[in-house]
Amino acid sequence: MAAISGRRIRKRKLKADINVVPYIDVMLVLLVIFMVTAPLLSLGVDVDLPKQNARSIDVKKDPVVVSVDKDGNYFLAVEAGRNEAVTSQMLVARVRAIAEQDPELRVYVAGEGQASYQRVLDAMGMLGRAGVAKVGLMTQPETGGK
């Protein structure tokens, strides 16, 4: 057996640390990308939604109400209690005629609970094309004490 002269053989210890520098670089690049693109992604429609405990509106005459059912059909009620099924073209034409007579016309949109939100927004868009400046959403008061 050969003797090792005064030197000891050192074993290298394994390094158990993770090099996080590349991960920090990637994170900073992603942060910059998200900061630049986030303002471009905020699209929406400005709508004044009623609050949960909103008080009722005092109206001197019956409002015009556009209803959307769960199947996406439109109904127009010019006088209280008279819901009439209409197509989208008929809706725009009739509301435009009413809006020409009354420039301060308020139209309320009532969507059934299971109605498509897109159809409700489409109804609001049609009312805008018909010349209605004030469109509101109808709700039912909450029952029970949550």
Residue, then its C-alpha position, 0 to 999 in steps of 0.5 A: m500500500a502506498a502511503i500518501s505523503g502528508r496531504r489529505i484528499r479533500k472531497r468537495k462538498l455538494k452545493a445545495d443552493i439554487n441559483v435564482v438569478p435567472y429566475i429573477d431576470v425572467m420575473l422582471v421581464l414578465l413584470v414589465i410586459f404585464m405592466v405595459t399590456a394591462p392598461l390595454l386590456s381594460l375594456g368595458v361599458d360604463v353602466d350605472l348599476p343600482k345599489q342593493n338598497a336603492r330607493s325607488i324612482d319617482v316617475k310622473k308617467d309610466p316608464v318604457v321597459v325593455s325586457v329580455d327573457k331567458d330565451g333571448n326574446y325582447f319585449l317592449a312595455v310602453e304602458a304598464g302591464r302591456n308587454e309586447a314581443v318585438t324583434s330587434q329592428m322593431l324595438v329600435a324603430r318603436v323606441r326611436a319614435i317614442a324618443e323623438q317625441d320625448p327627448e328626456l325619455r328614460v328606458y329601463v332594461a329588465g333581464e330575467g335571472q337566467a337571461s344571457y348577459q350579452r342579450v341584455l347588453d345588446a338591448m342597451g346598445m339598441l336603445g343607444r342607437a335609437g337615440v335614448a340617452k338615459v338607460g337604466l337596469m331594473t332590479q327587484p328588492e332583496t327579500g329577507g335579511k341578509 
